[in-house]
Amino acid sequence: MVAGYNLGMLHIVAGDANRAQVVWEKAAALGDPDAMLGLVKQALDRGDVVGVERWAPVILAQDEAFPITALGVAFRDCGDLARAMPAFLRAEELGDGHAMEYRPGSWLPGGSTTRLTRCEHVRRRPSGCSEA
């Protein structure tokens, strides 16, 4: 179903967000979590709470880590850390080792939300952590 997401992105790049939404809605109705992610990102950009609430829980309920991680990134980038953290934790449960890198304050004392550079992450990771 990735083709549905990619087709929607082609419409976004071409400047036709409405056509992208139509494509993503069709693919999402067939269960494509990547298309659902496209709809959530559009809804976040528009401030459409109903659109976010329609698709975000469905993404979180399925078992593909990538769309869940990307959902966490979308929430984080919009400043909604309360919704980003559960998404990152769910993606980690599903085996996405990169989700921890995106998580705000993942290795900082006190849970600071400052984003670490890769070098800082390596220096500050807890002993025994194999993630670099």
SETISE-209582 format. One record per residue (C-alpha): residue in three letters; chain; z, x, y. Coordinates in steps of 0.02 Angstrom, whole numbers, plus 50000, padded with zeros to 5 digits. Layout:
N
+-------+-------+-------+-------+-------+
: fikol : kolba :     Z :     X :     Y :
+-------+-------+-------+-------+-------+
:   Ala :     A :     Z :     X :     Y :
...
+-------+-------+-------+-------+-------+
This chain:
132
+-------+-------+-------+-------+-------+
: fikol : kolba :     Z :     X :     Y :
+-------+-------+-------+-------+-------+
:   Met :     A : 50000 : 50000 : 50000 :
:   Val :     A : 50004 : 50151 : 50115 :
:   Ala :     A : 49828 : 50104 : 50167 :
:   Gly :     A : 49899 : 49954 : 50262 :
:   Tyr :     A : 50015 : 50064 : 50363 :
:   Asn :     A : 49878 : 50191 : 50398 :
:   Leu :     A : 49756 : 50055 : 50451 :
:   Gly :     A : 49886 : 49988 : 50571 :
:   Met :     A : 49912 : 50162 : 50642 :
:   Leu :     A : 49725 : 50178 : 50672 :
:   His :     A : 49734 : 50020 : 50777 :
:   Ile :     A : 49886 : 50089 : 50871 :
:   Val :     A : 49793 : 50250 : 50911 :
:   Ala :     A : 49643 : 50147 : 50968 :
:   Gly :     A : 49758 : 50051 : 51086 :
:   Asp :     A : 49759 : 49886 : 50991 :
:   Ala :     A : 49941 : 49851 : 50951 :
:   Asn :     A : 49904 : 49668 : 50916 :
:   Arg :     A : 49781 : 49710 : 50778 :
:   Ala :     A : 49904 : 49836 : 50706 :
:   Gln :     A : 50037 : 49701 : 50700 :
:   Val :     A : 49919 : 49584 : 50606 :
:   Val :     A : 49878 : 49718 : 50478 :
:   Trp :     A : 50061 : 49767 : 50456 :
:   Glu :     A : 50116 : 49585 : 50439 :
:   Lys :     A : 49991 : 49558 : 50298 :
:   Ala :     A : 50044 : 49718 : 50208 :
:   Ala :     A : 50229 : 49684 : 50238 :
:   Ala :     A : 50210 : 49510 : 50163 :
:   Leu :     A : 50147 : 49597 : 50005 :
:   Gly :     A : 50304 : 49706 : 50003 :
:   Asp :     A : 50244 : 49866 : 50088 :
:   Pro :     A : 50400 : 49948 : 50164 :
:   Asp :     A : 50293 : 50067 : 50268 :
:   Ala :     A : 50209 : 49918 : 50351 :
:   Met :     A : 50380 : 49841 : 50379 :
:   Leu :     A : 50430 : 50003 : 50465 :
:   Gly :     A : 50279 : 49989 : 50580 :
:   Leu :     A : 50335 : 49814 : 50627 :
:   Val :     A : 50513 : 49871 : 50659 :
:   Lys :     A : 50453 : 50013 : 50770 :
:   Gln :     A : 50344 : 49892 : 50869 :
:   Ala :     A : 50491 : 49772 : 50885 :
:   Leu :     A : 50605 : 49912 : 50945 :
:   Asp :     A : 50476 : 49963 : 51075 :
:   Arg :     A : 50466 : 49784 : 51138 :
:   Gly :     A : 50653 : 49750 : 51130 :
:   Asp :     A : 50617 : 49614 : 51001 :
:   Val :     A : 50784 : 49592 : 50913 :
:   Val :     A : 50715 : 49454 : 50800 :
:   Gly :     A : 50575 : 49567 : 50739 :
:   Val :     A : 50698 : 49707 : 50700 :
:   Glu :     A : 50815 : 49588 : 50609 :
:   Arg :     A : 50670 : 49516 : 50509 :
:   Trp :     A : 50614 : 49681 : 50431 :
:   Ala :     A : 50753 : 49813 : 50443 :
:   Pro :     A : 50864 : 49734 : 50309 :
:   Val :     A : 50716 : 49717 : 50192 :
:   Ile :     A : 50676 : 49903 : 50213 :
:   Leu :     A : 50857 : 49949 : 50178 :
:   Ala :     A : 50862 : 49839 : 50022 :
:   Gln :     A : 50715 : 49923 : 49934 :
:   Asp :     A : 50719 : 50087 : 49838 :
:   Glu :     A : 50597 : 50201 : 49932 :
:   Ala :     A : 50690 : 50335 : 50028 :
:   Phe :     A : 50555 : 50384 : 50154 :
:   Pro :     A : 50542 : 50217 : 50247 :
:   Ile :     A : 50731 : 50207 : 50252 :
:   Thr :     A : 50745 : 50382 : 50327 :
:   Ala :     A : 50608 : 50339 : 50452 :
:   Leu :     A : 50701 : 50179 : 50496 :
:   Gly :     A : 50856 : 50284 : 50532 :
:   Val :     A : 50754 : 50399 : 50642 :
:   Ala :     A : 50683 : 50250 : 50737 :
:   Phe :     A : 50857 : 50180 : 50768 :
:   Arg :     A : 50924 : 50352 : 50816 :
:   Asp :     A : 50781 : 50381 : 50937 :
:   Cys :     A : 50821 : 50214 : 51020 :
:   Gly :     A : 51002 : 50267 : 51038 :
:   Asp :     A : 51067 : 50145 : 50905 :
:   Leu :     A : 51174 : 50266 : 50805 :
:   Ala :     A : 51275 : 50125 : 50728 :
:   Arg :     A : 51118 : 50066 : 50638 :
:   Ala :     A : 51045 : 50238 : 50609 :
:   Met :     A : 51192 : 50306 : 50508 :
:   Pro :     A : 51188 : 50175 : 50369 :
:   Ala :     A : 51001 : 50203 : 50350 :
:   Phe :     A : 51023 : 50391 : 50334 :
:   Leu :     A : 51165 : 50369 : 50210 :
:   Arg :     A : 51061 : 50247 : 50105 :
:   Ala :     A : 50914 : 50369 : 50105 :
:   Glu :     A : 51030 : 50509 : 50050 :
:   Glu :     A : 51092 : 50398 : 49907 :
:   Leu :     A : 50910 : 50379 : 49853 :
:   Gly :     A : 50888 : 50567 : 49850 :
:   Asp :     A : 50808 : 50607 : 50018 :
:   Gly :     A : 50882 : 50777 : 50059 :
:   His :     A : 50800 : 50774 : 50230 :
:   Ala :     A : 50895 : 50619 : 50285 :
:   Met :     A : 51050 : 50725 : 50314 :
:   Glu :     A : 50953 : 50837 : 50433 :
:   Tyr :     A : 50907 : 50687 : 50540 :
:   Arg :     A : 51082 : 50615 : 50540 :
:   Pro :     A : 51169 : 50637 : 50709 :
:   Gly :     A : 51309 : 50763 : 50703 :
:   Ser :     A : 51276 : 50801 : 50521 :
:   Trp :     A : 51360 : 50971 : 50525 :
:   Leu :     A : 51450 : 50973 : 50691 :
:   Pro :     A : 51640 : 50965 : 50700 :
:   Gly :     A : 51703 : 50801 : 50772 :
:   Gly :     A : 51543 : 50706 : 50733 :
:   Ser :     A : 51454 : 50759 : 50891 :
:   Thr :     A : 51285 : 50678 : 50910 :
:   Thr :     A : 51203 : 50837 : 50977 :
:   Arg :     A : 51047 : 50875 : 50876 :
:   Leu :     A : 51052 : 51045 : 50792 :
:   Thr :     A : 50906 : 51163 : 50791 :
:   Arg :     A : 50860 : 51232 : 50620 :
:   Cys :     A : 50946 : 51397 : 50661 :
:   Glu :     A : 51106 : 51311 : 50716 :
:   His :     A : 51102 : 51204 : 50559 :
:   Val :     A : 51095 : 51359 : 50449 :
:   Arg :     A : 51238 : 51443 : 50544 :
:   Arg :     A : 51351 : 51291 : 50547 :
:   Arg :     A : 51324 : 51215 : 50375 :
:   Pro :     A : 51478 : 51203 : 50266 :
:   Ser :     A : 51500 : 51335 : 50132 :
:   Gly :     A : 51415 : 51285 : 49971 :
:   Cys :     A : 51280 : 51186 : 50061 :
:   Ser :     A : 51110 : 51232 : 49991 :
:   Glu :     A : 51013 : 51141 : 50127 :
:   Ala :     A : 50944 : 51257 : 50259 :
+-------+-------+-------+-------+-------+
